[in-house]
Amino acid sequence: MENLDKIFSSLNKLSYGLYIVASSSDGKKNGQLVNTVFQLTPNPPRIAICLNKENLTHEIINKSGFFSVSILEEETPLPFIGLFGFKSGRDIDKFEKTSHKMEGDCPIVTENTLSYLNVKVVSKMDADSHTLFMGQVINGEVLKEGNRLTYDFYQKNKKGRTHKNATTFNKITEANK
């Protein structure tokens, strides 16, 4: 595509946060870092997330029908981001040394978290390499006050990278870092 550089440059101006989406099924907990979480409706409160179909979290949400979203604080350290953003739950237990709680069968990361949402999937949409999961928020809580970790802050201040399975991954941009 001739305008690919221009398109990616334009897409890079969109605003995102950084979150941990987690779920469990058949006794297996997993979570991953995401930047695509958004509110759909206020009443009933519904949100959507977008996950790569190759990720274990995607598989688990498909089975369980539930997920949580932990809204990270700006001070979240890079090793913690790396645990959920660049390691696979197929290889390690991300929750082994991570502060979390369970609501029903859904794990909620509480470490480095300002607030969380617990969500029941009500619909999903195929988006080629990803799935858009839409859900009803069944619970939420503010754990502490602070500044949200934005994708922009992560990239500019923490010098963070983007995983190849992220919705915002761009080969051209990542190669220039």
N, C-alpha and C positions, 0 to 999 in steps of 0.2 A: 504494500500500500504506500503510495507516494507521500501522503501527508502524515505518516506514522509518527515521526518526530514531533510534529506540531500537535497531533492528537495527544500523545503522551505528555507533552509539556503542559497542555491545557488541563488534562486529567490530574496532573500533579498539583493543581491549584485547588482541588476539592479539599474540604476539611474533614478530618477523621479523628476519632479517639483511639485509644488502645485498651482492649478488654481481654479478659480471659473467659472463654465459653467452656463450660464443663458439663459432663453428663456421666451416667453410669448405667450399665446393663449387665445382667448375669454376674454381678459381683465385681465387674471391671470398671474402675473409674478412669476417666481421662479428661484432659482439658487442653486447650490450645489458645494461643494469642490470636486475636482477630482485630481488624480495624473497621469491619463493616457491621455495625449495629445501629439500627435507627427505629424511632418510634413511628408506628403506623397510625394509631388512633388513640384518643384520650379516654373514651368511654364506649366500650370496655377498653382498658389499657392493653394495647397490643404492640409488639415490636417484631422486628425481623433481623435475622443474621444471615450471612452468606458464607458457606464453607466449601472448600475443595472436596470433591468426591473421594479422593485418594486418602484423606485424613481419617485416622481412627475415630476422632470425635464425631465426624460425620456419620460413620457406621453406627456408633453407639446411640446417637440421637435418633437415627432411623429406627433402631430397635426399641428404645425406651419411650420416645415421644415427649421427652422433657429435656430442658437444659437450663443452666444458670448463666448469668452474665455478671462478672465482677468488674466494676469500674475502677481502674487503677489510678493511683496517685502519682503525681509528677516525680516524686522521690524514689519510685520503684527502681531498684538497682538492675544494671544490665545482666548480671548472672541469673536473676529471677526471670527477667524477660526472655533470656536465652533458653531457660528450662522449658517454658511453655511455647516459645516461638521457633526453636530450632532443634528440639529433641523429640523423638517419637515415643509415644506411650506404648508402642509395640516392643520397645527396647528397655524402657525404664518405667518405674512407678513415680510419676511426677508428684504424687500426693504423699509419698513416704515421709518427707521432711518439710512439707508445706502446710501451714496453718489453714485449716478448713473446717467446715461443719457440714452436716448432712441435713437436708430437709426432705423427708421421705427418702427416696432413693437417689436424690440429686445432690451431688457434691457442690459446695459453694466455697470458693477460695476467699479467705478472709484476710490473708497476708497482703500487705501493700494495697488494700482495697478501701475505697471511700464508701461505696455502697454496692448493693447487689440486687439483682432481679431473679426470681425463680419463675420459669416459664413452661407452659404446656403447649406443645406444637398443635396448631389447628389447621395448618395448610402448608404445602410446600410447592415450590415451582422449580422446574429444571432450568438451569442456566448454563448449559453446555458442560464445562469442566467443574462447575459449582452447583450447589443447590441453595435456593433461598428458602429458609425455614421461617414461617410466620407463626407467632405464638401469642397466647393469652397470658399476661402477667398474673400469676397467682399469689405472689408475695414479693416483697422488697423491703429493704431496710438501709438506712444511712448508718454506717459504722463510725465514721469520723468526718470532720470537715477538712478541706484542703483543695488543692488545685488538681484538676483532672490531667492525666497524661494524654497529651495529644500526639498524633502521629508526626506533626510538624516539630514539636519539641523533642520527640524521640530521635528524629533524623538530624536536626540541627544541633541540639545541645548534647545529646548522648551519642551522636554519630552512629546511630543504629542502622542496620541493614534490613532488607526485606526478603522474607523467605520466598522461594520459587512457587509455592502453592498459595500465596496470599492473593487476595483479589486485586491488590494494587501493584503486584510485581510487574516490573518493566525491565526487560533485558538491557535496553539502551541506557536507562538511568542508573541501574546497578553497576554496569560496566564502567561508568564514568566516576564512580566513587573511589 
